[in-house]
């Protein structure tokens, strides 16, 4: 199978049953091309005329929605999930909240927001939610996005590709830190805004006004406040709430192979990229190191429950390992060199999402994983950001390594003393620590053994045909999931699709709720009563679903959903020690936040496949991509759900939808 999927991946916070990631189609904008002046130096990817952070100061602020809008949207999302009696109760709680406690909390939130104009109302609570979660980051948080292979097959060699990716990563880091990385902008009319003329004009507009200049030509600059956490960063386990650590003075790379950990400098004392031939030599040295896999691989501790890991980390420090832990935490990023070759896409998904637990340091802001046969992916820790920065990094690294690789099949590694440049880390482990590692490995094995991943390709149509029928491709994919679940389990359930709010200062994400009264009615017509409706009636229902989904998507992108607002009000009540209102204690509130269908999409020229685990034990983790001529899904589940059958039901739903679009009645 060629590139199976282009999906945007996601991570989950089980307690809130939420997924947080970038949704590139949120504003209906196509893939962006980063055109800039040619770099005059091999140290940079490019040299943008407009400084990287030029728009940051003038980004608009994330709006706090009106409380009555939030309650109206909440009830609309609850309607298809509840019977009349349940809905009556939920409606009563919601109206009582709106007229009483909710009104007070909302006024307080708005006042608080006015006093904190440097950020967004969701930023602090969101960081807190992530960092206070105690579940393992593996499966519950860290997603993966795999790279497409290099079009030139000979460049997919593990050593060659690793060297080129490390060099491109450093070039990205240097370009970003020099302020020369093109600002991240959504261009609705690229012919006007993505031009040298416009860039040469906007660079002279003061930062405090630059956003308005872009807005005038229908371009939307995005928040880039998360980018600084890409490099030299780690999540540090602490009791109760973790911390994010960044030390931008680190010049070294962390490399893992067979569970052993190595470091060497990839940036020299003057801040320049170490010669690519030397980096190649050091990686070759690591790949040929005959050291056995450690009996107690330290990396597996990063897969533990966060409080357990925090306790073991304190013991590691007490045992004299503080310096080496700091070396790990301050490394530019982590490169995992795996010993296995990949059998197929399913094997790739499992390996890149979780692997064996030993050859990973899941707490690094991101890791590049390279298998023996040159398959590459990024696995990233999710608390520091929503994937906006990671996806940009992945796109740039793919473009740079495929168009301007610095080492080639014929390149000889430099004749340098890698044995003295590369240091293997050694740790002092007492019996208690060894036991902690052993237990962590058992817990890890138990967790990942329950995960099933399967994939599906629908080849009978895609984006082109849907657009000709004036239907939203994303709406139809989401409708197919609703139909598929109804066919398999006979229910409509809580469904989550994330939408980036990066168009606002310190925006994070908002939720699109794809399950609606429209999708429920349409699903019942297709699945339960296929012969009852005419082709015209069925087409009308598809149009209605598409229109409504489009409206939800636009609202979410503009910060006008209900999930983040209700979350912030609950956070505020908790922080004041106030008892929670019945709206939050209602079983229907728990149910809509128990997201059985957790979904995520993206198409990017760099990304082949992406994935994440379900966010609840009885859920599906649905990564999908709607391409020009086909639709792909990469889906995960735990034992209580049958992922193979679900994909068959989704496939049947897509067949039915496309049949109707071709004018054929349902049999």
C-alpha positions as CSV (number, residue, x, y, z in Angstrom):
1,X,0.0,0.0,0.0
2,X,1.3,3.4,-0.9
3,X,0.9,6.2,1.7
4,X,-2.0,4.7,3.6
5,X,-3.2,7.8,5.3
6,X,-2.5,11.3,6.1
7,X,-3.9,11.9,9.5
8,X,-3.4,14.4,12.1
9,X,-2.8,12.7,15.4
10,X,-4.0,13.3,18.8
11,X,-3.5,12.7,22.4
12,X,-5.9,12.3,25.2
13,X,-6.6,13.3,28.7
14,X,-8.7,10.5,30.1
15,X,-10.2,12.6,32.9
16,X,-11.7,15.1,30.6
17,X,-12.1,12.7,27.8
18,X,-10.6,15.2,25.4
19,X,-8.2,15.3,22.5
20,X,-6.0,18.2,21.7
21,X,-4.4,18.8,18.4
22,X,-4.3,21.0,15.4
23,X,-7.0,20.5,12.8
24,X,-5.6,22.0,9.6
25,X,-8.9,22.2,7.8
26,X,-10.5,24.2,10.6
27,X,-10.8,27.4,8.5
28,X,-11.2,25.5,5.2
29,X,-7.7,26.4,4.1
30,X,-5.4,24.4,1.9
31,X,-1.9,23.1,2.6
32,X,0.5,26.0,3.0
33,X,3.7,26.5,1.1
34,X,6.5,28.2,2.9
35,X,8.1,30.3,0.2
36,X,10.9,32.7,1.3
37,X,14.1,34.1,0.2
38,X,16.7,31.5,-0.6
39,X,19.0,30.8,2.4
40,X,22.4,32.2,1.9
41,X,23.8,29.9,4.5
42,X,23.4,26.2,5.0
43,X,22.8,27.0,8.7
44,X,19.2,28.0,7.9
45,X,16.3,26.4,6.1
46,X,15.4,29.8,4.7
47,X,15.6,33.5,5.7
48,X,12.1,35.0,6.0
49,X,11.7,38.6,5.1
50,X,9.0,38.8,7.8
51,X,10.4,38.0,11.3
52,X,9.1,34.8,12.8
53,X,7.3,36.4,15.7
54,X,6.2,39.6,13.8
55,X,2.5,39.0,14.3
56,X,2.6,37.6,17.8
57,X,2.0,41.0,19.6
58,X,-1.1,41.9,17.6
59,X,-2.9,38.6,17.4
60,X,-6.5,38.9,18.4
61,X,-7.5,37.5,21.8
62,X,-9.5,34.3,22.2
63,X,-13.1,35.4,22.9
64,X,-15.0,34.2,25.9
65,X,-18.3,33.1,24.4
66,X,-21.6,34.5,25.7
67,X,-23.0,32.1,28.4
68,X,-26.4,31.8,26.6
69,X,-24.6,30.7,23.4
70,X,-22.6,28.1,25.3
71,X,-25.7,26.7,27.0
72,X,-27.6,26.6,23.7
73,X,-24.7,24.8,21.9
74,X,-24.3,22.4,24.8
75,X,-28.0,21.4,24.7
76,X,-27.9,21.0,20.9
77,X,-24.9,18.6,21.3
78,X,-26.7,16.7,24.1
79,X,-30.0,16.3,22.2
80,X,-29.0,13.3,19.9
81,X,-27.4,11.5,22.9
82,X,-30.4,11.5,25.3
83,X,-34.0,10.3,25.5
84,X,-36.7,12.9,26.2
85,X,-36.7,12.3,29.9
86,X,-32.9,12.6,30.3
87,X,-32.9,15.7,28.0
88,X,-35.6,17.4,30.1
89,X,-33.4,17.0,33.2
90,X,-30.3,18.2,31.5
91,X,-32.1,21.2,30.0
92,X,-33.4,22.1,33.5
93,X,-29.9,21.9,35.0
94,X,-28.4,24.0,32.2
95,X,-31.0,26.7,32.5
96,X,-30.6,26.8,36.2
97,X,-26.8,27.2,35.8
98,X,-27.3,29.9,33.2
99,X,-29.5,32.0,35.5
100,X,-27.6,31.4,38.7
101,X,-24.1,30.1,39.6
102,X,-23.0,30.0,35.9
103,X,-23.8,33.7,35.4
104,X,-21.6,34.6,38.4
105,X,-18.8,32.3,37.3
106,X,-19.0,33.7,33.8
107,X,-18.8,37.3,34.9
108,X,-15.8,36.4,37.1
109,X,-14.1,34.6,34.1
110,X,-14.7,37.6,31.8
111,X,-13.2,40.0,34.5
112,X,-10.2,37.7,35.0
113,X,-9.7,37.5,31.2
114,X,-9.7,41.4,31.0
115,X,-6.9,41.5,33.6
116,X,-4.7,39.0,31.7
117,X,-4.5,40.4,28.1
118,X,-1.2,38.8,27.5
119,X,-2.8,35.3,27.3
120,X,-6.1,33.5,26.7
121,X,-8.7,32.4,29.3
122,X,-8.0,28.7,28.4
123,X,-4.2,28.6,28.5
124,X,-3.6,28.3,32.2
125,X,-6.3,25.8,33.0
126,X,-5.3,23.7,29.9
127,X,-1.6,23.5,31.0
128,X,-2.8,22.6,34.5
129,X,-5.2,19.8,33.2
130,X,-2.4,18.2,31.3
131,X,0.4,18.5,33.9
132,X,-1.9,17.4,36.8
133,X,-3.1,14.3,35.0
134,X,-1.4,11.3,36.6
135,X,-2.0,8.6,33.9
136,X,1.0,7.4,31.9
137,X,1.8,9.6,28.9
138,X,2.0,6.4,26.7
139,X,-1.3,5.7,25.0
140,X,-3.1,8.4,27.1
141,X,-1.3,11.4,25.7
142,X,1.6,10.9,23.3
143,X,0.5,10.6,19.6
144,X,2.7,9.8,16.6
145,X,2.9,11.1,13.0
146,X,5.0,9.0,10.6
147,X,7.0,10.5,7.7
148,X,6.3,9.5,4.1
149,X,9.4,7.7,2.7
150,X,12.0,9.8,0.9
151,X,11.0,9.6,-2.8
152,X,14.6,8.7,-3.6
153,X,14.6,5.2,-2.2
154,X,18.4,5.1,-1.5
155,X,18.0,7.9,1.0
156,X,15.8,5.8,3.2
157,X,18.8,4.0,4.7
158,X,18.6,4.2,8.5
159,X,22.0,5.9,9.0
160,X,21.6,8.3,6.1
161,X,18.1,9.3,6.9
162,X,18.9,9.8,10.6
163,X,21.9,12.0,9.8
164,X,19.8,14.1,7.3
165,X,16.9,14.5,9.8
166,X,19.2,15.5,12.6
167,X,20.9,18.1,10.4
168,X,17.5,19.5,9.1
169,X,16.2,19.6,12.7
170,X,19.2,21.7,13.8
171,X,18.7,24.0,10.7
172,X,15.0,24.4,11.7
173,X,16.0,25.2,15.3
174,X,18.6,27.8,14.2
175,X,16.1,29.4,11.7
176,X,13.5,29.6,14.4
177,X,15.8,31.1,17.0
178,X,17.3,33.6,14.6
179,X,13.7,34.8,13.9
180,X,14.1,33.8,10.2
181,X,11.5,31.0,10.1
182,X,8.5,32.1,8.0
183,X,5.6,33.1,10.4
184,X,2.8,30.5,10.4
185,X,-0.1,32.1,8.4
186,X,-3.3,30.7,7.0
187,X,-3.7,32.3,3.5
188,X,-7.3,32.5,2.3
189,X,-6.2,34.3,-0.8
190,X,-2.5,33.4,-1.3
191,X,-2.3,35.3,-4.6
192,X,-2.6,38.5,-2.6
193,X,-0.9,37.6,0.7
194,X,1.7,34.9,0.0
195,X,3.7,37.2,-2.2
196,X,7.1,38.9,-2.0
197,X,5.4,42.3,-2.4
198,X,3.1,41.8,0.5
199,X,5.9,40.4,2.7
200,X,8.1,43.4,1.9
201,X,5.3,45.7,2.9
202,X,4.2,44.0,6.1
203,X,7.7,43.7,7.5
204,X,7.7,47.5,8.0
205,X,4.4,47.5,9.7
206,X,4.9,47.7,13.5
207,X,4.4,44.4,15.4
208,X,1.5,45.9,17.3
209,X,-0.4,46.5,14.1
210,X,0.9,43.8,11.7
211,X,-2.0,41.3,12.3
212,X,-4.5,44.0,10.9
213,X,-2.3,44.4,7.8
214,X,-2.5,40.6,7.2
215,X,-6.2,40.6,7.9
216,X,-6.8,43.2,5.2
217,X,-5.6,40.7,2.6
218,X,-7.5,37.8,4.1
219,X,-4.5,36.2,5.7
220,X,-4.6,34.9,9.3
221,X,-1.4,34.7,11.3
222,X,-1.3,31.9,13.9
223,X,-0.1,31.8,17.4
224,X,3.6,30.6,17.7
225,X,4.0,30.9,21.4
226,X,4.4,27.1,21.8
227,X,7.4,26.9,19.4
228,X,10.1,27.6,21.9
229,X,9.3,24.3,23.8
230,X,10.1,22.2,20.7
231,X,13.8,22.0,21.5
232,X,15.9,21.3,24.7
233,X,12.6,20.6,26.5
234,X,11.2,17.8,28.7
235,X,8.2,17.1,31.0
236,X,9.6,16.5,34.5
237,X,7.5,14.2,36.7
238,X,6.5,15.8,40.1
239,X,4.1,14.7,42.8
240,X,0.6,16.0,42.0
241,X,1.6,18.1,39.0
242,X,4.5,17.8,36.5
243,X,6.7,20.7,35.3
244,X,7.9,21.7,31.9
245,X,11.7,22.2,31.7
246,X,13.6,24.0,28.9
247,X,17.3,24.8,28.8
248,X,18.2,26.4,25.4
249,X,21.9,26.2,26.2
250,X,22.0,22.5,25.5
251,X,24.0,21.7,22.3
252,X,23.7,17.9,22.4
253,X,21.5,15.2,21.0
254,X,20.1,12.3,23.0
255,X,20.3,9.0,21.0
256,X,18.7,5.8,22.1
257,X,19.5,2.3,20.8
258,X,18.6,-1.0,22.3
259,X,17.6,0.9,25.5
260,X,21.1,2.4,25.8
261,X,21.5,6.2,25.9
262,X,24.2,8.2,24.2
263,X,24.9,11.9,23.9
264,X,27.1,14.0,21.5
265,X,27.1,17.6,20.4
266,X,25.3,18.5,17.2
267,X,25.8,22.3,17.6
268,X,29.4,23.6,18.2
269,X,30.5,26.3,20.6
270,X,29.8,29.1,18.1
271,X,26.3,27.8,17.7
272,X,26.9,26.3,14.2
273,X,25.7,22.9,13.0
274,X,28.5,20.3,13.6
275,X,29.7,19.0,10.2
276,X,27.1,16.5,8.8
277,X,29.9,14.0,8.0
278,X,30.9,14.1,11.8
279,X,27.2,13.6,12.8
280,X,27.1,10.6,10.4
281,X,30.3,9.2,11.9
282,X,28.9,9.5,15.5
283,X,25.6,7.8,14.6
284,X,27.5,5.1,12.7
285,X,29.6,4.5,15.8
286,X,26.4,4.2,17.9
287,X,24.8,1.8,15.4
288,X,27.8,-0.5,15.5
289,X,28.2,-0.4,19.3
290,X,28.2,-4.0,20.5
291,X,27.0,-3.1,24.1
292,X,24.2,-5.4,25.1
293,X,20.7,-4.0,25.9
294,X,20.6,-3.1,29.6
295,X,18.8,-5.5,31.9
296,X,17.2,-2.4,33.5
297,X,16.4,0.1,30.7
298,X,15.8,3.5,32.3
299,X,13.5,4.8,29.5
300,X,10.6,2.6,30.5
301,X,10.2,4.7,33.7
302,X,8.8,7.5,31.5
303,X,5.9,5.2,30.7
304,X,4.9,4.9,34.4
305,X,2.1,6.6,36.3
306,X,3.3,10.2,36.9
307,X,3.4,10.0,40.7
308,X,5.2,6.6,40.7
309,X,7.8,8.0,38.2
310,X,8.2,11.2,40.3
311,X,9.1,9.1,43.3
312,X,11.5,6.9,41.4
313,X,13.1,10.0,39.8
314,X,13.8,11.4,43.3
315,X,15.5,8.1,44.2
316,X,17.5,8.3,40.9
317,X,18.8,11.7,42.0
318,X,19.5,10.5,45.5
319,X,21.5,7.6,44.0
320,X,23.8,10.1,42.2
321,X,22.2,10.3,38.7
322,X,21.2,14.0,38.8
323,X,23.8,15.2,36.2
324,X,22.9,12.5,33.6
325,X,19.1,13.2,34.1
326,X,19.8,16.9,33.4
327,X,21.7,15.9,30.2
328,X,18.6,14.0,29.1
329,X,16.2,16.8,29.9
330,X,18.3,19.5,28.2
331,X,19.1,17.5,25.0
332,X,17.9,19.3,21.8
333,X,15.6,16.3,21.2
334,X,15.7,12.5,21.3
335,X,16.6,10.2,18.3
336,X,15.5,6.6,18.7
337,X,17.3,4.1,16.5
338,X,15.3,0.9,16.5
339,X,16.6,-2.5,15.6
340,X,13.5,-3.8,14.0
341,X,12.3,-3.5,10.3
342,X,8.6,-2.8,9.8
343,X,6.3,-5.5,8.4
344,X,3.4,-3.2,7.4
345,X,1.4,-0.1,8.4
346,X,-0.1,-1.7,11.4
347,X,3.4,-2.6,12.7
348,X,4.5,1.0,12.0
349,X,1.6,2.3,14.0
350,X,2.3,0.2,17.1
351,X,6.0,0.8,16.9
352,X,5.7,4.6,16.6
353,X,2.8,5.0,19.1
354,X,4.4,2.9,21.9
355,X,7.2,0.6,20.7
356,X,8.8,-1.7,23.3
357,X,8.9,0.9,26.1
358,X,12.7,0.5,26.4
359,X,14.1,2.5,23.5
360,X,12.1,5.7,24.2
361,X,12.2,8.7,26.5
362,X,8.5,9.6,26.3
363,X,8.9,12.8,28.3
364,X,11.0,14.6,25.7
365,X,9.1,17.3,23.9
366,X,9.5,15.1,20.8
367,X,11.5,12.1,19.6
368,X,12.4,11.2,16.0
369,X,12.1,7.4,15.6
370,X,14.0,5.6,12.8
371,X,13.6,1.9,12.3
372,X,16.2,-0.4,10.7
373,X,14.5,-0.1,7.3
374,X,14.5,3.7,7.5
375,X,10.8,4.2,8.4
376,X,10.6,7.5,10.4
377,X,8.1,9.1,12.7
378,X,7.7,11.7,15.4
379,X,6.3,10.7,18.8
380,X,5.6,13.8,21.0
381,X,4.7,14.7,24.5
382,X,1.4,16.6,24.5
383,X,1.3,18.9,27.5
384,X,3.5,21.7,26.0
385,X,1.4,22.2,22.8
386,X,-1.2,21.0,20.5
387,X,0.8,19.7,17.6
388,X,0.8,23.0,15.7
389,X,4.6,23.4,16.1
390,X,5.3,19.7,15.7
391,X,3.5,19.5,12.4
392,X,5.3,22.6,11.0
393,X,8.6,21.1,12.2
394,X,7.7,17.8,10.5
395,X,6.7,19.5,7.2
396,X,9.9,21.5,7.1
397,X,12.2,18.6,8.0
398,X,10.6,16.4,5.3
399,X,11.0,19.1,2.7
400,X,14.6,19.9,3.7
401,X,15.8,16.3,3.9
402,X,14.2,15.3,0.6
403,X,15.1,18.5,-1.4
404,X,18.4,19.5,0.2
405,X,20.0,16.5,2.0
406,X,23.4,17.2,3.5
407,X,24.7,13.6,3.3
408,X,24.3,11.2,0.4
409,X,24.5,7.5,-0.4
410,X,28.2,8.0,-1.5
411,X,29.1,10.3,1.5
412,X,31.9,9.0,3.6
413,X,31.6,9.5,7.4
414,X,34.2,11.9,8.7
415,X,37.4,10.3,10.0
416,X,36.9,11.6,13.6
417,X,37.3,10.0,17.0
418,X,33.6,9.2,17.7
419,X,34.6,7.1,20.7
420,X,35.7,10.2,22.5
421,X,32.9,12.5,21.1
422,X,30.0,10.1,22.0
423,X,29.3,9.4,25.6
424,X,27.1,6.5,26.7
425,X,25.2,7.4,29.9
426,X,25.7,5.1,32.9
427,X,23.2,5.1,35.8
428,X,23.6,3.9,39.4
429,X,20.6,1.7,40.1
430,X,20.0,0.2,43.5
431,X,17.6,-2.7,44.2
432,X,14.6,-0.5,44.6
433,X,15.2,1.3,41.3
434,X,15.8,-2.0,39.5
435,X,12.5,-3.2,40.9
436,X,10.8,0.0,39.8
437,X,12.1,-0.5,36.3
438,X,10.9,-4.1,36.3
439,X,7.4,-3.1,37.5
440,X,7.2,-0.3,34.9
441,X,8.0,-2.8,32.1
442,X,5.3,-5.2,33.4
443,X,2.7,-2.3,33.5
444,X,3.8,-1.1,30.1
445,X,3.5,-4.6,28.5
446,X,0.1,-5.1,30.1
447,X,-1.2,-1.8,28.8
448,X,0.0,-2.1,25.2
449,X,-1.0,-5.7,24.9
450,X,-4.7,-4.6,25.1
451,X,-4.4,-2.2,22.1
452,X,-5.5,-3.2,18.6
453,X,-4.9,-1.1,15.5
454,X,-6.5,-1.6,12.1
455,X,-6.7,0.4,8.9
456,X,-9.0,0.8,6.0
457,X,-8.9,2.5,2.5
458,X,-12.0,3.5,0.7
459,X,-11.1,3.7,-3.0
460,X,-14.4,4.6,-4.6
461,X,-14.2,8.4,-4.1
462,X,-12.8,11.2,-2.1
463,X,-12.6,15.0,-1.8
464,X,-13.0,15.7,-5.5
465,X,-16.4,14.0,-5.9
466,X,-17.7,15.3,-2.6
467,X,-16.8,18.9,-3.6
468,X,-18.5,18.4,-6.9
469,X,-21.6,17.4,-5.0
470,X,-21.2,20.6,-2.9
471,X,-20.6,18.6,0.3
472,X,-17.9,19.1,3.0
473,X,-15.5,16.2,2.8
474,X,-14.9,16.3,6.6
475,X,-18.6,16.3,7.3
476,X,-19.1,13.2,5.1
477,X,-16.2,11.3,6.8
478,X,-17.7,12.2,10.2
479,X,-21.1,11.1,9.1
480,X,-19.6,7.7,8.0
481,X,-18.3,7.2,11.5
482,X,-21.8,8.0,13.0
483,X,-23.4,5.5,10.5
484,X,-20.7,2.9,11.1
485,X,-21.1,3.0,14.9
486,X,-25.0,2.9,14.6
487,X,-24.7,-0.1,12.2
488,X,-22.3,-1.9,14.6
489,X,-23.7,-1.0,18.0
490,X,-27.1,0.5,17.4
491,X,-26.3,3.8,19.2
492,X,-25.3,7.4,18.7
493,X,-22.5,8.3,21.2
494,X,-20.4,11.2,22.3
495,X,-18.0,12.1,19.5
496,X,-15.0,14.5,19.6
497,X,-13.2,16.3,16.8
498,X,-10.7,18.9,17.7
499,X,-10.3,22.3,16.0
500,X,-7.3,24.6,16.5
501,X,-7.9,28.0,17.9
502,X,-4.3,29.1,17.0
503,X,-5.7,32.1,15.1
504,X,-5.9,33.7,18.6
505,X,-3.2,34.7,21.1
506,X,-2.4,31.6,23.2
507,X,-5.3,29.8,21.6
508,X,-5.3,26.0,22.1
509,X,-8.2,24.0,20.7
510,X,-12.0,23.9,20.7
511,X,-14.2,20.8,20.2
512,X,-16.4,20.2,17.2
513,X,-19.2,17.8,18.2
514,X,-20.0,15.8,15.0
515,X,-22.9,13.9,16.5
516,X,-26.0,16.0,15.8
517,X,-29.7,15.6,15.4
518,X,-29.0,15.8,11.6
519,X,-26.4,13.0,11.6
520,X,-28.6,10.9,13.8
521,X,-31.6,11.3,11.5
522,X,-29.5,10.7,8.4
523,X,-27.7,7.6,9.9
524,X,-31.1,6.1,10.8
525,X,-32.4,6.7,7.3
526,X,-29.3,5.0,5.7
527,X,-28.9,2.2,8.2
528,X,-32.3,1.3,9.5
529,X,-34.7,2.4,6.7
530,X,-32.6,2.0,3.4
531,X,-35.7,1.4,1.2
532,X,-37.9,4.1,2.7
533,X,-36.4,7.3,1.3
534,X,-35.9,8.5,-2.3
535,X,-32.4,9.3,-3.5
536,X,-33.4,13.0,-3.5
537,X,-34.5,12.8,0.2
538,X,-31.3,11.1,1.1
539,X,-29.2,13.7,-0.8
540,X,-31.1,16.4,1.1
541,X,-30.2,14.8,4.4
542,X,-26.5,14.7,3.3
543,X,-26.7,18.4,2.4
544,X,-28.2,19.2,5.8
545,X,-25.5,17.3,7.7
546,X,-22.8,19.0,5.6
547,X,-24.2,22.5,6.2
548,X,-24.5,22.0,10.0
549,X,-21.1,20.4,10.3
550,X,-19.6,23.4,8.4
551,X,-21.3,25.8,10.8
552,X,-20.0,23.9,13.9
553,X,-16.5,23.9,12.4
554,X,-16.5,27.7,11.7
555,X,-17.8,28.4,15.2
556,X,-15.1,26.2,16.8
557,X,-12.3,27.9,14.8
558,X,-13.6,31.3,16.0
559,X,-13.5,30.1,19.6
560,X,-17.3,29.7,19.7
561,X,-17.7,26.1,20.9
562,X,-19.1,25.2,24.3
563,X,-16.5,22.7,25.7
564,X,-13.7,25.0,26.6
565,X,-16.0,27.6,28.1
566,X,-17.7,25.1,30.4
567,X,-14.3,23.6,31.2
568,X,-13.0,27.0,32.3
569,X,-16.0,27.8,34.4
570,X,-15.7,24.4,36.2
571,X,-11.9,25.1,36.7
572,X,-12.8,28.5,38.2
573,X,-15.4,26.9,40.6
574,X,-12.8,24.3,41.6
575,X,-10.1,26.8,42.2
576,X,-12.4,28.8,44.5
577,X,-13.4,25.6,46.4
578,X,-17.0,26.1,45.3
579,X,-19.2,23.0,45.1
580,X,-20.0,22.1,41.5
581,X,-23.4,22.9,40.1
582,X,-25.8,20.1,39.1
583,X,-24.9,20.8,35.4
584,X,-21.5,19.2,36.1
585,X,-22.9,16.4,38.3
586,X,-25.4,15.4,35.7
587,X,-24.7,11.9,34.2
588,X,-25.3,13.5,30.8
589,X,-22.3,15.8,31.3
590,X,-20.1,12.9,32.2
591,X,-21.4,11.0,29.2
592,X,-20.7,13.7,26.6
593,X,-17.2,14.0,28.0
594,X,-16.7,10.2,27.8
595,X,-15.7,10.4,24.1
596,X,-16.3,7.0,22.6
597,X,-15.5,8.3,19.1
598,X,-12.3,10.4,19.4
599,X,-11.4,11.6,15.9
600,X,-8.6,13.6,14.2
601,X,-7.7,14.5,10.6
602,X,-5.0,16.0,8.5
603,X,-3.5,15.7,5.1
604,X,0.1,16.8,4.7
605,X,2.8,16.0,2.1
606,X,5.2,15.0,4.9
607,X,2.9,12.7,6.9
608,X,2.0,9.2,5.8
609,X,0.2,7.9,8.9
610,X,-0.8,9.1,12.3
611,X,-2.4,7.6,15.3
612,X,-3.4,7.7,18.9
613,X,-5.1,5.4,21.4
614,X,-8.7,5.7,22.4
615,X,-9.3,8.2,25.1
616,X,-11.7,5.9,27.1
617,X,-11.5,2.1,27.6
618,X,-14.7,1.5,25.5
619,X,-13.7,3.9,22.7
620,X,-12.1,4.2,19.3
621,X,-9.2,6.4,18.4
622,X,-10.0,7.4,14.8
623,X,-7.3,9.0,12.7
624,X,-8.5,9.7,9.1
625,X,-7.6,11.5,5.9
626,X,-9.9,12.5,3.1
627,X,-7.8,12.6,-0.1
628,X,-8.7,13.7,-3.6
629,X,-9.8,10.2,-4.8
630,X,-9.8,8.1,-1.6
631,X,-10.5,8.1,2.1
632,X,-8.3,6.4,4.7
633,X,-8.7,5.5,8.4
634,X,-6.2,4.3,11.0
635,X,-8.2,3.2,14.1
636,X,-7.3,1.9,17.5
637,X,-9.4,0.2,20.2
638,X,-9.2,-1.8,23.4
639,X,-10.8,-5.3,23.9
640,X,-14.3,-4.0,24.6
641,X,-14.7,-2.8,21.0
642,X,-14.2,-4.6,17.7
643,X,-12.1,-2.3,15.5
644,X,-12.1,-4.6,12.4
645,X,-15.9,-4.7,12.4
646,X,-16.1,-1.0,12.9
647,X,-14.0,-0.3,9.9
648,X,-16.2,-2.7,7.8
649,X,-19.2,-0.7,8.9
650,X,-17.6,2.6,8.1
651,X,-16.6,1.2,4.6
652,X,-20.2,0.1,4.0
653,X,-21.5,3.6,5.1
654,X,-19.1,5.3,2.6
655,X,-20.3,2.9,-0.2
656,X,-23.9,3.8,0.6
657,X,-23.2,7.6,0.7
658,X,-21.3,7.5,-2.7
659,X,-24.0,5.3,-4.2
660,X,-26.6,7.9,-3.3
661,X,-24.4,10.7,-4.8
662,X,-24.3,8.7,-8.0
663,X,-28.1,8.6,-8.1
664,X,-28.4,4.9,-7.1
665,X,-31.1,4.0,-4.5
666,X,-30.1,2.1,-1.4
667,X,-31.0,-1.6,-1.6
